[in-house]
């Protein structure tokens, strides 16, 4: 999974050309004292809301795993 962050200088230079507007979430800069306190932090932070939707695996779909040689770490 790839997450593209708005404002990144390389946002539209994705090697797989997978960046598109619907995959670039808005970044909210949070600095007000009440929200910092709510999250137990003392310095401003960035927040992104994600809406991931998981679907059940189709039982009749081909296997998604690819058996291939992997590089050793």
matplotlib code that plots the C-alpha trace (Angstrom):
import matplotlib.pyplot as plt

x = [0.0, 1.3, 0.1, 0.8, 1.1, -0.1, 2.8, 5.5, 7.9, 7.8, 4.1, 3.5, 6.9, 5.5, 7.5, 4.2, 2.2, -0.3, -0.7, -4.1, -6.2, -8.4, -5.3, -3.9, -5.4, -5.7, -3.2, -4.5, -1.9, -2.9, -1.5, -4.3, -3.8, -7.0, -6.3, -2.6, -3.8, -6.5, -3.8, -1.3, 1.3, 3.0, 4.1, 2.0, 1.4, -0.1, -3.2, -4.7, -8.1, -8.1, -11.1, -9.7, -12.4, -11.5, -13.3, -13.6, -11.4, -13.3, -13.2, -13.1, -10.2, -6.8, -4.1, -2.6, 0.8, 3.6, 6.2, 9.5, 13.0, 13.5, 16.7, 18.2, 18.5]
y = [0.0, 3.4, 6.6, 9.9, 13.0, 16.3, 18.8, 16.1, 17.4, 13.9, 13.4, 13.2, 11.4, 8.0, 5.2, 3.2, 6.3, 5.4, 8.9, 10.5, 13.1, 10.5, 9.0, 12.2, 12.9, 16.4, 17.0, 18.9, 20.8, 20.6, 23.1, 24.2, 23.4, 21.5, 19.0, 18.7, 17.9, 15.5, 13.4, 13.7, 15.6, 19.0, 19.9, 20.5, 17.5, 16.6, 14.6, 12.6, 10.9, 7.7, 5.7, 2.2, -0.3, -4.0, -6.5, -10.2, -12.3, -13.9, -17.7, -18.2, -15.8, -17.0, -17.0, -13.6, -14.8, -15.1, -17.8, -16.3, -16.1, -13.2, -11.4, -12.3, -9.5]
z = [0.0, -0.9, 0.7, -1.1, 1.1, -0.2, -0.5, -1.1, -3.8, -5.4, -5.2, -9.0, -9.7, -8.6, -10.3, -10.9, -12.0, -9.3, -7.9, -8.5, -6.7, -5.0, -3.3, -1.9, 1.5, 2.9, 5.7, 8.7, 10.8, 14.5, 17.0, 19.3, 22.9, 23.5, 20.6, 21.7, 25.2, 24.0, 22.2, 25.0, 23.0, 23.6, 20.0, 16.8, 14.6, 11.2, 11.0, 8.0, 8.0, 6.0, 4.9, 4.1, 3.1, 3.3, 1.1, 1.7, -0.4, -3.3, -2.9, -6.7, -7.4, -8.3, -5.5, -5.1, -3.7, -6.2, -5.5, -6.5, -5.2, -2.7, -1.9, 1.5, 4.0]

ax = plt.figure().add_subplot(projection="3d")
ax.plot(x, y, z, "-o")
ax.set_aspect("equal")
plt.show()
